[in-house]
Amino acid sequence: MPRGAPAVKLAITVDHDVHAKVLRAAREQKQSVSAWMTTAARQRLALRDGLRAVDEWEREHGELSEEELRAARRRAFHVRRPRPRATSR
């Protein structure tokens, strides 16, 4: 989160195995746990919104065909995800 941006403190409880994995993932990505959790929550919310949009589309136009689903999976699989930039010294 950028400096000066308002933030809200949130206390959560997670299973032990999730806790360890979150700590490891945040450390590997050189992020704070708060930043890592915020990114994870944003991704989950985007996924939820996308699934709702598909559901709405299907209610209006009918269910996606198997071929359309395969094409969507191919596209999703090949989406290039941004990689962390290397820092120059």
Secondary structure, 3 states (H helix, E strand, C coil): CCCCCCCCCCCCCCCHHHHHHHHHHHHHCCCCHHHHHHHHHHHHHHHHHHHHHHHHHHHHHCCCCHHHHHHHHHHHHCCCCCCCCCCCC
